[in-house]
Amino acid sequence: MPTRILFLAGFILCAALIAAAMYFQYVAGLTPCPLCILQRVAFIGVGIVSLAGFLHNPRGWGRRVYGGVAGVAALLGAGIAARHVWLQNLPAGQTPECGPGLAFMLDAFPLTEALELILRGSGECAEVQWSLLGLSMPGWSLVWLTVLAAGAFFIMLRRG
């Protein structure tokens, strides 16, 4: 399969997942927590790099760079999703208390401190609002980000 088609598939998958997230937020009324938003950023990052890879259709080192950047973005997102799944599976008495909203944290704190607070998680991140086949939304994010990372690293490492 041509590399260009693989990049297009990655972009389409990311676009479909972001569209699903928008549906759940604006139609189904599910409010995303700060960790959900960071996972969306990861999907958007992988999608943008995949679209650029599709449009540029690189060979050799260019393909490796696009695949590597997309893979790292997907792995970062998978790490955030894994943290989110872990928070959702804590016993009831061990879940963190609800914290300030994402906009407040980004306005009130330096970026590194805001990211630390976001990654620590809060009570709203521990709440499971939706599930399918036993996996919550962060669980599905973890699955898809892992698939995207594997695909990106496949593109990076393949010959030809």
Residue pairs with C-beta under 8 A, 6 or more apart in sequence:
3 53
3 57
3 58
3 63
3 155
3 158
4 53
4 54
4 57
6 151
6 154
6 155
7 50
7 51
7 53
7 54
7 66
7 155
8 50
8 54
9 151
10 46
10 47
10 50
10 53
10 70
10 148
10 151
10 152
11 47
11 50
11 51
11 54
13 144
13 147
13 148
14 43
14 44
14 46
14 47
14 50
14 148
15 47
17 43
17 141
17 144
18 40
18 43
18 44
18 47
21 32
21 36
21 40
21 43
24 30
24 130
24 137
25 31
25 32
28 130
30 129
30 130
30 137
31 124
31 129
32 40
33 122
33 124
33 125
33 127
34 101
34 102
34 105
34 118
34 122
34 125
35 80
35 81
35 83
35 84
35 87
35 118
35 119
35 121
35 125
35 138
36 84
36 125
36 137
36 138
37 102
38 77
38 80
38 118
38 119
39 77
39 80
39 81
39 84
39 138
39 141
39 145
41 77
42 73
42 74
42 76
42 77
42 78
42 80
42 145
43 77
43 141
43 144
43 145
43 148
45 70
45 73
45 77
46 70
46 73
46 74
46 77
46 145
46 148
46 152
49 66
49 69
49 70
49 73
50 66
50 70
50 152
52 66
53 63
53 66
53 67
53 70
53 155
56 62
56 66
58 65
58 66
63 155
63 156
64 156
64 157
66 155
66 156
67 152
67 153
67 154
67 155
67 156
67 157
68 152
68 153
68 156
70 148
70 152
70 155
71 149
71 152
71 153
71 156
74 145
74 146
74 148
74 149
74 152
75 145
75 149
77 141
77 145
78 142
78 145
78 146
78 149
80 119
81 138
81 139
81 141
81 142
81 145
82 142
83 119
83 121
84 121
84 125
84 138
84 141
84 142
85 136
85 138
85 139
85 142
87 95
87 96
87 121
87 125
87 126
88 125
88 126
88 127
88 128
88 136
88 138
90 126
95 123
95 126
96 120
96 121
96 122
96 123
96 125
96 126
97 122
97 123
98 122
98 123
98 124
99 105
99 117
99 122
99 123
99 124
100 108
100 117
102 118
105 114
105 117
105 118
106 114
108 114
109 117
128 136
129 136
129 137
130 136
130 137
131 137
131 139
132 140
135 143
